[in-house]
C-alpha cells in the first residue's frame, strides 16, 4: 500500500527539499530555485490527484463509464506558465539587488543597509 503511493512520497520529498532550501540558504538565487522546486512538487501533486485509475480521456465513446477529470491538468499548465513568469521576475529583481548592493547574500545586504 505505501509503496503504491510513491508519487506522493516524491511530492513530499520535493516539497520539503524546496522548503529547506528557501529557509536554510541566504543566497537569493538559491531561494528562487527552492521556490521552483516547491512549485514543481505542488504541480506533481495536483496532476497525481487528477488521474483516475482505469479512467478514460474525457471523450464520449460507447461503453466508457469512467472518465478522468482534465481540469487539474489544465490548471497546472496555467500554473507552469505563471511559474515561469514569476521566476523571470524574481531573477530580474535579484539582478537589480546585485547591482544595487554588490551581493545576492541576505547577510551582506542587511549589513550594507544598516551601515547606510
C-alpha positions in Angstrom: 0.0 0.0 0.0 2.7 2.5 1.0 4.9 1.7 -2.0 1.9 2.1 -4.3 1.7 5.7 -3.5 5.3 6.5 -4.5 4.3 9.6 -6.4 3.0 11.2 -3.2 6.3 10.3 -1.4 8.1 12.1 -4.3 5.8 15.1 -3.8 6.6 15.2 0.0 10.3 14.8 -0.7 10.4 17.6 -3.3 8.2 19.9 -1.1 10.5 19.5 1.9 13.6 19.9 -0.2 12.3 23.2 -1.7 11.2 24.4 1.7 14.6 23.6 3.3 16.4 25.5 0.5 14.2 28.6 1.0 14.7 28.6 4.8 18.3 27.4 5.1 20.1 29.4 2.5 20.8 33.2 2.4 21.6 33.3 -1.3 18.7 34.9 -3.2 19.2 32.7 -6.3 19.1 29.6 -4.2 15.8 30.8 -2.7 14.3 31.2 -6.2 15.5 27.7 -7.1 13.9 26.4 -3.8 10.6 28.1 -4.6 10.7 26.5 -8.1 11.3 23.0 -6.6 8.4 23.6 -4.2 6.1 24.7 -7.0 7.1 21.6 -9.0 6.0 19.4 -6.1 2.6 21.1 -6.0 2.2 20.6 -9.7 3.0 16.9 -9.4 0.6 16.5 -6.6 -2.3 18.1 -8.5 -1.6 16.0 -11.6 -1.4 12.8 -9.5 -4.7 13.6 -7.8 -6.3 14.3 -11.2 -5.5 10.8 -12.5 -8.3 8.2 -12.1 -7.3 4.6 -12.2 -8.8 2.9 -15.3 -10.2 6.3 -16.3 -10.5 7.2 -19.9 -9.9 10.5 -21.5 -13.0 12.7 -21.4 -14.0 11.8 -25.0 -17.6 10.5 -25.3 -17.4 6.9 -26.7 -19.7 3.9 -26.3 -19.0 1.6 -23.4 -16.9 4.0 -21.3 -18.4 5.0 -17.9 -15.3 6.2 -16.0 -13.6 9.4 -17.1 -10.5 11.2 -15.8 -11.1 14.9 -14.9 -8.9 17.1 -17.2 -9.4 20.2 -15.1 -6.4 19.7 -12.7 -4.1 19.1 -15.7 -5.3 22.3 -17.5 -4.9 24.3 -14.3 -1.4 23.0 -13.8 -0.5 24.1 -17.4 -1.5 27.6 -16.3 0.5 27.3 -13.1 3.6 26.4 -15.1 3.2 29.5 -17.3 2.7 31.7 -14.2 5.7 30.0 -12.5 8.0 30.8 -15.4 6.9 34.4 -15.4 7.3 34.8 -11.7 10.7 33.1 -11.9 11.8 35.5 -14.6 10.6 38.5 -12.5 12.3 37.1 -9.3 15.6 36.7 -11.2 15.4 40.2 -12.7 14.9 41.5 -9.1 17.9 39.6 -7.9 20.0 41.2 -10.7 18.8 44.6 -9.6 19.6 43.8 -6.0 23.1 42.6 -7.1 23.6 45.9 -9.0 22.5 48.0 -6.0 24.3 46.1 -3.2 27.0 44.2 -4.9 25.8 40.9 -3.5 23.0 38.4 -3.5 23.6 37.2 0.0 21.0 38.3 2.6 23.5 39.0 5.3 25.6 41.2 3.1 22.6 43.2 2.0 21.4 43.7 5.6 24.8 44.8 6.8 25.0 47.4 4.0 21.5 48.7 4.8 22.4 49.1 8.5 25.7 50.9 7.8 24.0 53.4 5.5 
